Each structure stands twice: as structure tokens, then as C-alpha cells.
Amino acid sequence: MWQTDSLWFEIAIVSVVYALGNILMGHFEEQTPKIRRVGKYLLTLIIVCGVSVFAGREIAMMLLSLFSIPLLYIHAYYLPRKKGIHGWTGEPKRKYYDFRKWDKNIFSK
């Protein structure tokens, strides 16, 4: 009944990772253009599926796991220690918005 020997497995895994990421971490991307967010998802999907086709599923899943290393570095080390921004909440918002070079006019309302 359930078969995992097609690329739909990789598509499902990448989609679940991005869905959970958007649910849990979407507040960090509130001013990022939607096309950039969709493009990031599609690029990740193409890379993981391409690696799966040419190098195998195990290598593709290891690559997907390796994508978490920069995320952990940024949120656990770089933001708190170097920029003074809490890695999970993005507080203080002014510093986070400065870091992302976003418009801070929402704070003057």
C-alpha cells in the first residue's frame, strides 16, 4: 500500500519540514517577500530531489539535515552573542528589524 521508492517521499519530507518551519519560525519572516519564501522552498526541493536522483536518498536526507546547521548557528550563537537578539523570539524587535534591514515604521504607530 505505502511505497517510498519514488520522489514523492522527498517532496513530502521537504514540504513537512517547511510547513513546520513556517508554523514555528514564520514570525522571523514577516516582511520577507512571498516570492522569496516560495523560491527558497522550491530551490530546496529541487536540490534535495536532484541529489536523491543522482546520489541516492540517503545522501539527499543527509544534505537536508545539514541545512539545519546554519540555522542552529544563526539562532543559537550569532544572533544572541553577536547582535544581542534573542534567537527564538527575535527580541528586541528594533534590533532584529535593523539586522534584517526592514522598515521600522510599524513601531511608531
TIDREN-282768 format. One record per atom (N, C-alpha, C): residue number from 0; atom name; x, y, z. Coordinates in steps of 0.05 Angstrom, whole numbers, always signed. Layout:
N
atom num: NUM, atomo: CA, X: X, Y: Y, Z: Z .
...
end
This chain:
109
atom num: 0, atomo: N, X: +17, Y: -24, Z: +0 .
atom num: 0, atomo: CA, X: +0, Y: +0, Z: +0 .
atom num: 0, atomo: C, X: +17, Y: +25, Z: +0 .
atom num: 1, atomo: N, X: +34, Y: +29, Z: +20 .
atom num: 1, atomo: CA, X: +51, Y: +52, Z: +22 .
atom num: 1, atomo: C, X: +78, Y: +45, Z: +9 .
atom num: 2, atomo: N, X: +86, Y: +61, Z: -11 .
atom num: 2, atomo: CA, X: +112, Y: +57, Z: -23 .
atom num: 2, atomo: C, X: +128, Y: +83, Z: -21 .
atom num: 3, atomo: N, X: +153, Y: +80, Z: -14 .
atom num: 3, atomo: CA, X: +170, Y: +104, Z: -11 .
atom num: 3, atomo: C, X: +193, Y: +105, Z: -32 .
atom num: 4, atomo: N, X: +190, Y: +89, Z: -53 .
atom num: 4, atomo: CA, X: +211, Y: +88, Z: -73 .
atom num: 4, atomo: C, X: +208, Y: +107, Z: -96 .
atom num: 5, atomo: N, X: +194, Y: +129, Z: -91 .
atom num: 5, atomo: CA, X: +191, Y: +150, Z: -112 .
atom num: 5, atomo: C, X: +199, Y: +177, Z: -100 .
atom num: 6, atomo: N, X: +201, Y: +196, Z: -117 .
atom num: 6, atomo: CA, X: +209, Y: +223, Z: -108 .
atom num: 6, atomo: C, X: +188, Y: +237, Z: -91 .
atom num: 7, atomo: N, X: +164, Y: +226, Z: -91 .
atom num: 7, atomo: CA, X: +143, Y: +238, Z: -74 .
atom num: 7, atomo: C, X: +150, Y: +237, Z: -45 .
atom num: 8, atomo: N, X: +166, Y: +217, Z: -37 .
atom num: 8, atomo: CA, X: +175, Y: +216, Z: -9 .
atom num: 8, atomo: C, X: +192, Y: +240, Z: -2 .
atom num: 9, atomo: N, X: +211, Y: +247, Z: -20 .
atom num: 9, atomo: CA, X: +228, Y: +270, Z: -15 .
atom num: 9, atomo: C, X: +212, Y: +296, Z: -15 .
atom num: 10, atomo: N, X: +193, Y: +298, Z: -34 .
atom num: 10, atomo: CA, X: +175, Y: +321, Z: -35 .
atom num: 10, atomo: C, X: +159, Y: +324, Z: -9 .
atom num: 11, atomo: N, X: +149, Y: +301, Z: +1 .
atom num: 11, atomo: CA, X: +134, Y: +302, Z: +26 .
atom num: 11, atomo: C, X: +152, Y: +310, Z: +50 .
atom num: 12, atomo: N, X: +176, Y: +300, Z: +52 .
atom num: 12, atomo: CA, X: +193, Y: +306, Z: +74 .
atom num: 12, atomo: C, X: +201, Y: +336, Z: +73 .
atom num: 13, atomo: N, X: +209, Y: +346, Z: +50 .
atom num: 13, atomo: CA, X: +216, Y: +375, Z: +48 .
atom num: 13, atomo: C, X: +192, Y: +392, Z: +54 .
atom num: 14, atomo: N, X: +168, Y: +384, Z: +45 .
atom num: 14, atomo: CA, X: +144, Y: +400, Z: +50 .
atom num: 14, atomo: C, X: +137, Y: +401, Z: +79 .
atom num: 15, atomo: N, X: +140, Y: +378, Z: +93 .
atom num: 15, atomo: CA, X: +134, Y: +377, Z: +122 .
atom num: 15, atomo: C, X: +154, Y: +395, Z: +137 .
atom num: 16, atomo: N, X: +179, Y: +393, Z: +130 .
atom num: 16, atomo: CA, X: +199, Y: +410, Z: +143 .
atom num: 16, atomo: C, X: +193, Y: +440, Z: +139 .
atom num: 17, atomo: N, X: +186, Y: +448, Z: +115 .
atom num: 17, atomo: CA, X: +179, Y: +476, Z: +110 .
atom num: 17, atomo: C, X: +153, Y: +484, Z: +123 .
atom num: 18, atomo: N, X: +133, Y: +466, Z: +124 .
atom num: 18, atomo: CA, X: +108, Y: +472, Z: +138 .
atom num: 18, atomo: C, X: +113, Y: +477, Z: +168 .
atom num: 19, atomo: N, X: +128, Y: +459, Z: +181 .
atom num: 19, atomo: CA, X: +134, Y: +463, Z: +209 .
atom num: 19, atomo: C, X: +151, Y: +488, Z: +213 .
atom num: 20, atomo: N, X: +170, Y: +492, Z: +195 .
atom num: 20, atomo: CA, X: +187, Y: +516, Z: +198 .
atom num: 20, atomo: C, X: +170, Y: +542, Z: +196 .
atom num: 21, atomo: N, X: +151, Y: +542, Z: +178 .
atom num: 21, atomo: CA, X: +134, Y: +566, Z: +175 .
atom num: 21, atomo: C, X: +116, Y: +570, Z: +199 .
atom num: 22, atomo: N, X: +106, Y: +548, Z: +210 .
atom num: 22, atomo: CA, X: +89, Y: +549, Z: +234 .
atom num: 22, atomo: C, X: +105, Y: +559, Z: +258 .
atom num: 23, atomo: N, X: +128, Y: +547, Z: +263 .
atom num: 23, atomo: CA, X: +144, Y: +554, Z: +286 .
atom num: 23, atomo: C, X: +161, Y: +579, Z: +284 .
atom num: 24, atomo: N, X: +171, Y: +584, Z: +260 .
atom num: 24, atomo: CA, X: +191, Y: +606, Z: +256 .
atom num: 24, atomo: C, X: +181, Y: +627, Z: +237 .
atom num: 25, atomo: N, X: +156, Y: +626, Z: +228 .
atom num: 25, atomo: CA, X: +146, Y: +645, Z: +208 .
atom num: 25, atomo: C, X: +147, Y: +674, Z: +218 .
atom num: 26, atomo: N, X: +147, Y: +679, Z: +244 .
atom num: 26, atomo: CA, X: +147, Y: +706, Z: +254 .
atom num: 26, atomo: C, X: +174, Y: +720, Z: +248 .
atom num: 27, atomo: N, X: +195, Y: +705, Z: +241 .
atom num: 27, atomo: CA, X: +220, Y: +716, Z: +233 .
atom num: 27, atomo: C, X: +220, Y: +726, Z: +204 .
atom num: 28, atomo: N, X: +200, Y: +719, Z: +189 .
atom num: 28, atomo: CA, X: +199, Y: +725, Z: +161 .
atom num: 28, atomo: C, X: +175, Y: +743, Z: +153 .
atom num: 29, atomo: N, X: +165, Y: +758, Z: +173 .
atom num: 29, atomo: CA, X: +140, Y: +773, Z: +168 .
atom num: 29, atomo: C, X: +142, Y: +794, Z: +146 .
atom num: 30, atomo: N, X: +166, Y: +805, Z: +141 .
atom num: 30, atomo: CA, X: +168, Y: +825, Z: +120 .
atom num: 30, atomo: C, X: +183, Y: +814, Z: +95 .
atom num: 31, atomo: N, X: +190, Y: +789, Z: +95 .
atom num: 31, atomo: CA, X: +203, Y: +777, Z: +72 .
atom num: 31, atomo: C, X: +183, Y: +774, Z: +50 .
atom num: 32, atomo: N, X: +190, Y: +782, Z: +25 .
atom num: 32, atomo: CA, X: +171, Y: +779, Z: +3 .
atom num: 32, atomo: C, X: +162, Y: +750, Z: -1 .
atom num: 33, atomo: N, X: +137, Y: +745, Z: -7 .
atom num: 33, atomo: CA, X: +127, Y: +718, Z: -10 .
atom num: 33, atomo: C, X: +141, Y: +703, Z: -32 .
atom num: 34, atomo: N, X: +148, Y: +717, Z: -54 .
atom num: 34, atomo: CA, X: +162, Y: +703, Z: -76 .
atom num: 34, atomo: C, X: +189, Y: +693, Z: -67 .
atom num: 35, atomo: N, X: +202, Y: +707, Z: -50 .
atom num: 35, atomo: CA, X: +228, Y: +697, Z: -39 .
atom num: 35, atomo: C, X: +224, Y: +672, Z: -22 .
atom num: 36, atomo: N, X: +203, Y: +672, Z: -6 .
atom num: 36, atomo: CA, X: +198, Y: +649, Z: +11 .
atom num: 36, atomo: C, X: +191, Y: +624, Z: -6 .
atom num: 37, atomo: N, X: +174, Y: +628, Z: -26 .
atom num: 37, atomo: CA, X: +167, Y: +606, Z: -44 .
atom num: 37, atomo: C, X: +191, Y: +597, Z: -59 .
atom num: 38, atomo: N, X: +208, Y: +616, Z: -69 .
atom num: 38, atomo: CA, X: +232, Y: +609, Z: -83 .
atom num: 38, atomo: C, X: +251, Y: +593, Z: -67 .
atom num: 39, atomo: N, X: +254, Y: +599, Z: -41 .
atom num: 39, atomo: CA, X: +271, Y: +584, Z: -23 .
atom num: 39, atomo: C, X: +261, Y: +555, Z: -20 .
atom num: 40, atomo: N, X: +235, Y: +552, Z: -18 .
atom num: 40, atomo: CA, X: +224, Y: +525, Z: -16 .
atom num: 40, atomo: C, X: +229, Y: +509, Z: -41 .
atom num: 41, atomo: N, X: +223, Y: +522, Z: -64 .
atom num: 41, atomo: CA, X: +227, Y: +508, Z: -90 .
atom num: 41, atomo: C, X: +256, Y: +501, Z: -95 .
atom num: 42, atomo: N, X: +274, Y: +519, Z: -88 .
atom num: 42, atomo: CA, X: +303, Y: +513, Z: -91 .
atom num: 42, atomo: C, X: +311, Y: +490, Z: -74 .
atom num: 43, atomo: N, X: +303, Y: +489, Z: -49 .
atom num: 43, atomo: CA, X: +309, Y: +467, Z: -31 .
atom num: 43, atomo: C, X: +298, Y: +441, Z: -42 .
atom num: 44, atomo: N, X: +273, Y: +442, Z: -52 .
atom num: 44, atomo: CA, X: +260, Y: +418, Z: -64 .
atom num: 44, atomo: C, X: +275, Y: +408, Z: -88 .
atom num: 45, atomo: N, X: +284, Y: +426, Z: -105 .
atom num: 45, atomo: CA, X: +299, Y: +418, Z: -129 .
atom num: 45, atomo: C, X: +326, Y: +406, Z: -121 .
atom num: 46, atomo: N, X: +340, Y: +418, Z: -102 .
atom num: 46, atomo: CA, X: +366, Y: +408, Z: -94 .
atom num: 46, atomo: C, X: +363, Y: +380, Z: -81 .
atom num: 47, atomo: N, X: +344, Y: +377, Z: -63 .
atom num: 47, atomo: CA, X: +341, Y: +351, Z: -49 .
atom num: 47, atomo: C, X: +332, Y: +329, Z: -69 .
atom num: 48, atomo: N, X: +313, Y: +335, Z: -87 .
atom num: 48, atomo: CA, X: +305, Y: +316, Z: -107 .
atom num: 48, atomo: C, X: +327, Y: +309, Z: -127 .
atom num: 49, atomo: N, X: +342, Y: +329, Z: -135 .
atom num: 49, atomo: CA, X: +364, Y: +325, Z: -153 .
atom num: 49, atomo: C, X: +386, Y: +307, Z: -141 .
atom num: 50, atomo: N, X: +393, Y: +313, Z: -116 .
atom num: 50, atomo: CA, X: +413, Y: +297, Z: -102 .
atom num: 50, atomo: C, X: +402, Y: +268, Z: -99 .
atom num: 51, atomo: N, X: +377, Y: +265, Z: -93 .
atom num: 51, atomo: CA, X: +365, Y: +239, Z: -89 .
atom num: 51, atomo: C, X: +366, Y: +223, Z: -115 .
atom num: 52, atomo: N, X: +361, Y: +235, Z: -138 .
atom num: 52, atomo: CA, X: +362, Y: +222, Z: -163 .
atom num: 52, atomo: C, X: +391, Y: +213, Z: -170 .
atom num: 53, atomo: N, X: +410, Y: +232, Z: -167 .
atom num: 53, atomo: CA, X: +437, Y: +227, Z: -176 .
atom num: 53, atomo: C, X: +455, Y: +214, Z: -155 .
atom num: 54, atomo: N, X: +450, Y: +217, Z: -129 .
atom num: 54, atomo: CA, X: +468, Y: +206, Z: -109 .
atom num: 54, atomo: C, X: +454, Y: +187, Z: -90 .
atom num: 55, atomo: N, X: +428, Y: +186, Z: -90 .
atom num: 55, atomo: CA, X: +413, Y: +168, Z: -72 .
atom num: 55, atomo: C, X: +398, Y: +183, Z: -50 .
atom num: 56, atomo: N, X: +378, Y: +170, Z: -40 .
atom num: 56, atomo: CA, X: +361, Y: +181, Z: -19 .
atom num: 56, atomo: C, X: +376, Y: +187, Z: +7 .
atom num: 57, atomo: N, X: +394, Y: +169, Z: +14 .
atom num: 57, atomo: CA, X: +409, Y: +173, Z: +40 .
atom num: 57, atomo: C, X: +425, Y: +198, Z: +39 .
atom num: 58, atomo: N, X: +438, Y: +203, Z: +17 .
atom num: 58, atomo: CA, X: +454, Y: +228, Z: +14 .
atom num: 58, atomo: C, X: +436, Y: +252, Z: +14 .
atom num: 59, atomo: N, X: +413, Y: +250, Z: +1 .
atom num: 59, atomo: CA, X: +395, Y: +273, Z: +0 .
atom num: 59, atomo: C, X: +384, Y: +280, Z: +28 .
atom num: 60, atomo: N, X: +378, Y: +260, Z: +44 .
atom num: 60, atomo: CA, X: +368, Y: +264, Z: +71 .
atom num: 60, atomo: C, X: +390, Y: +275, Z: +89 .
atom num: 61, atomo: N, X: +414, Y: +266, Z: +85 .
atom num: 61, atomo: CA, X: +437, Y: +277, Z: +100 .
atom num: 61, atomo: C, X: +441, Y: +307, Z: +93 .
atom num: 62, atomo: N, X: +438, Y: +313, Z: +67 .
atom num: 62, atomo: CA, X: +441, Y: +341, Z: +58 .
atom num: 62, atomo: C, X: +419, Y: +358, Z: +71 .
atom num: 63, atomo: N, X: +394, Y: +348, Z: +71 .
atom num: 63, atomo: CA, X: +372, Y: +363, Z: +83 .
atom num: 63, atomo: C, X: +378, Y: +367, Z: +113 .
atom num: 64, atomo: N, X: +389, Y: +347, Z: +126 .
atom num: 64, atomo: CA, X: +396, Y: +350, Z: +155 .
atom num: 64, atomo: C, X: +418, Y: +371, Z: +158 .
atom num: 65, atomo: N, X: +437, Y: +371, Z: +140 .
atom num: 65, atomo: CA, X: +459, Y: +391, Z: +142 .
atom num: 65, atomo: C, X: +449, Y: +420, Z: +139 .
atom num: 66, atomo: N, X: +426, Y: +423, Z: +126 .
atom num: 66, atomo: CA, X: +415, Y: +450, Z: +123 .
atom num: 66, atomo: C, X: +408, Y: +462, Z: +150 .
atom num: 67, atomo: N, X: +405, Y: +445, Z: +171 .
atom num: 67, atomo: CA, X: +398, Y: +455, Z: +197 .
atom num: 67, atomo: C, X: +422, Y: +467, Z: +212 .
atom num: 68, atomo: N, X: +446, Y: +461, Z: +204 .
atom num: 68, atomo: CA, X: +470, Y: +471, Z: +218 .
atom num: 68, atomo: C, X: +471, Y: +502, Z: +216 .
atom num: 69, atomo: N, X: +469, Y: +514, Z: +193 .
atom num: 69, atomo: CA, X: +469, Y: +544, Z: +193 .
atom num: 69, atomo: C, X: +446, Y: +556, Z: +209 .
atom num: 70, atomo: N, X: +423, Y: +543, Z: +209 .
atom num: 70, atomo: CA, X: +400, Y: +553, Z: +224 .
atom num: 70, atomo: C, X: +407, Y: +552, Z: +254 .
atom num: 71, atomo: N, X: +418, Y: +531, Z: +263 .
atom num: 71, atomo: CA, X: +426, Y: +529, Z: +292 .
atom num: 71, atomo: C, X: +448, Y: +549, Z: +299 .
atom num: 72, atomo: N, X: +467, Y: +552, Z: +281 .
atom num: 72, atomo: CA, X: +489, Y: +571, Z: +286 .
atom num: 72, atomo: C, X: +478, Y: +599, Z: +288 .
atom num: 73, atomo: N, X: +461, Y: +607, Z: +270 .
atom num: 73, atomo: CA, X: +450, Y: +634, Z: +270 .
atom num: 73, atomo: C, X: +433, Y: +639, Z: +294 .
atom num: 74, atomo: N, X: +414, Y: +621, Z: +300 .
atom num: 74, atomo: CA, X: +395, Y: +625, Z: +322 .
atom num: 74, atomo: C, X: +407, Y: +620, Z: +350 .
atom num: 75, atomo: N, X: +426, Y: +602, Z: +352 .
atom num: 75, atomo: CA, X: +437, Y: +596, Z: +378 .
atom num: 75, atomo: C, X: +462, Y: +611, Z: +385 .
atom num: 76, atomo: N, X: +477, Y: +620, Z: +365 .
atom num: 76, atomo: CA, X: +503, Y: +633, Z: +371 .
atom num: 76, atomo: C, X: +504, Y: +662, Z: +360 .
atom num: 77, atomo: N, X: +501, Y: +665, Z: +335 .
atom num: 77, atomo: CA, X: +506, Y: +691, Z: +322 .
atom num: 77, atomo: C, X: +487, Y: +713, Z: +331 .
atom num: 78, atomo: N, X: +461, Y: +708, Z: +330 .
atom num: 78, atomo: CA, X: +441, Y: +728, Z: +338 .
atom num: 78, atomo: C, X: +444, Y: +736, Z: +368 .
atom num: 79, atomo: N, X: +444, Y: +717, Z: +386 .
atom num: 79, atomo: CA, X: +446, Y: +725, Z: +415 .
atom num: 79, atomo: C, X: +473, Y: +737, Z: +422 .
atom num: 80, atomo: N, X: +495, Y: +725, Z: +414 .
atom num: 80, atomo: CA, X: +521, Y: +734, Z: +423 .
atom num: 80, atomo: C, X: +532, Y: +758, Z: +408 .
atom num: 81, atomo: N, X: +528, Y: +758, Z: +382 .
atom num: 81, atomo: CA, X: +540, Y: +779, Z: +365 .
atom num: 81, atomo: C, X: +522, Y: +803, Z: +361 .
atom num: 82, atomo: N, X: +495, Y: +799, Z: +360 .
atom num: 82, atomo: CA, X: +477, Y: +820, Z: +354 .
atom num: 82, atomo: C, X: +459, Y: +828, Z: +377 .
atom num: 83, atomo: N, X: +458, Y: +813, Z: +399 .
atom num: 83, atomo: CA, X: +441, Y: +819, Z: +421 .
atom num: 83, atomo: C, X: +412, Y: +815, Z: +416 .
atom num: 84, atomo: N, X: +406, Y: +795, Z: +399 .
atom num: 84, atomo: CA, X: +378, Y: +789, Z: +392 .
atom num: 84, atomo: C, X: +372, Y: +760, Z: +402 .
atom num: 85, atomo: N, X: +350, Y: +757, Z: +415 .
atom num: 85, atomo: CA, X: +342, Y: +730, Z: +425 .
atom num: 85, atomo: C, X: +337, Y: +713, Z: +400 .
atom num: 86, atomo: N, X: +350, Y: +689, Z: +399 .
atom num: 86, atomo: CA, X: +348, Y: +672, Z: +375 .
atom num: 86, atomo: C, X: +322, Y: +659, Z: +370 .
atom num: 87, atomo: N, X: +304, Y: +657, Z: +390 .
atom num: 87, atomo: CA, X: +278, Y: +644, Z: +386 .
atom num: 87, atomo: C, X: +256, Y: +664, Z: +382 .
atom num: 88, atomo: N, X: +257, Y: +687, Z: +397 .
atom num: 88, atomo: CA, X: +235, Y: +706, Z: +396 .
atom num: 88, atomo: C, X: +240, Y: +730, Z: +378 .
atom num: 89, atomo: N, X: +266, Y: +735, Z: +372 .
atom num: 89, atomo: CA, X: +272, Y: +758, Z: +356 .
atom num: 89, atomo: C, X: +271, Y: +784, Z: +371 .
atom num: 90, atomo: N, X: +272, Y: +783, Z: +397 .
atom num: 90, atomo: CA, X: +271, Y: +807, Z: +414 .
atom num: 90, atomo: C, X: +299, Y: +818, Z: +419 .
atom num: 91, atomo: N, X: +303, Y: +842, Z: +421 .
atom num: 91, atomo: CA, X: +284, Y: +865, Z: +417 .
atom num: 91, atomo: C, X: +279, Y: +869, Z: +387 .
atom num: 92, atomo: N, X: +254, Y: +874, Z: +381 .
atom num: 92, atomo: CA, X: +246, Y: +876, Z: +353 .
atom num: 92, atomo: C, X: +261, Y: +898, Z: +338 .
atom num: 93, atomo: N, X: +267, Y: +920, Z: +350 .
atom num: 93, atomo: CA, X: +282, Y: +941, Z: +336 .
atom num: 93, atomo: C, X: +309, Y: +931, Z: +326 .
atom num: 94, atomo: N, X: +323, Y: +917, Z: +343 .
atom num: 94, atomo: CA, X: +349, Y: +906, Z: +335 .
atom num: 94, atomo: C, X: +346, Y: +886, Z: +313 .
atom num: 95, atomo: N, X: +325, Y: +869, Z: +315 .
atom num: 95, atomo: CA, X: +321, Y: +848, Z: +294 .
atom num: 95, atomo: C, X: +314, Y: +861, Z: +268 .
atom num: 96, atomo: N, X: +297, Y: +882, Z: +268 .
atom num: 96, atomo: CA, X: +290, Y: +896, Z: +244 .
atom num: 96, atomo: C, X: +314, Y: +910, Z: +232 .
atom num: 97, atomo: N, X: +331, Y: +921, Z: +249 .
atom num: 97, atomo: CA, X: +356, Y: +934, Z: +239 .
atom num: 97, atomo: C, X: +373, Y: +912, Z: +226 .
atom num: 98, atomo: N, X: +376, Y: +890, Z: +238 .
atom num: 98, atomo: CA, X: +392, Y: +868, Z: +228 .
atom num: 98, atomo: C, X: +382, Y: +859, Z: +200 .
atom num: 99, atomo: N, X: +355, Y: +856, Z: +197 .
atom num: 99, atomo: CA, X: +343, Y: +848, Z: +172 .
atom num: 99, atomo: C, X: +340, Y: +870, Z: +152 .
atom num: 100, atomo: N, X: +346, Y: +895, Z: +160 .
atom num: 100, atomo: CA, X: +344, Y: +919, Z: +144 .
atom num: 100, atomo: C, X: +315, Y: +923, Z: +134 .
atom num: 101, atomo: N, X: +296, Y: +918, Z: +153 .
atom num: 101, atomo: CA, X: +268, Y: +922, Z: +148 .
atom num: 101, atomo: C, X: +259, Y: +949, Z: +157 .
atom num: 102, atomo: N, X: +236, Y: +958, Z: +147 .
atom num: 102, atomo: CA, X: +224, Y: +983, Z: +154 .
atom num: 102, atomo: C, X: +214, Y: +982, Z: +183 .
atom num: 103, atomo: N, X: +223, Y: +1001, Z: +200 .
atom num: 103, atomo: CA, X: +215, Y: +1000, Z: +228 .
atom num: 103, atomo: C, X: +192, Y: +1019, Z: +234 .
atom num: 104, atomo: N, X: +178, Y: +1030, Z: +214 .
atom num: 104, atomo: CA, X: +157, Y: +1048, Z: +219 .
atom num: 104, atomo: C, X: +133, Y: +1036, Z: +233 .
atom num: 105, atomo: N, X: +132, Y: +1009, Z: +235 .
atom num: 105, atomo: CA, X: +109, Y: +997, Z: +249 .
atom num: 105, atomo: C, X: +111, Y: +1003, Z: +279 .
atom num: 106, atomo: N, X: +134, Y: +1011, Z: +289 .
atom num: 106, atomo: CA, X: +137, Y: +1016, Z: +318 .
atom num: 106, atomo: C, X: +128, Y: +1044, Z: +325 .
atom num: 107, atomo: N, X: +125, Y: +1062, Z: +306 .
atom num: 107, atomo: CA, X: +117, Y: +1089, Z: +312 .
atom num: 107, atomo: C, X: +86, Y: +1092, Z: +312 .
atom num: 108, atomo: N, X: +71, Y: +1072, Z: +307 .
atom num: 108, atomo: CA, X: +42, Y: +1073, Z: +306 .
atom num: 108, atomo: C, X: +30, Y: +1072, Z: +333 .
end
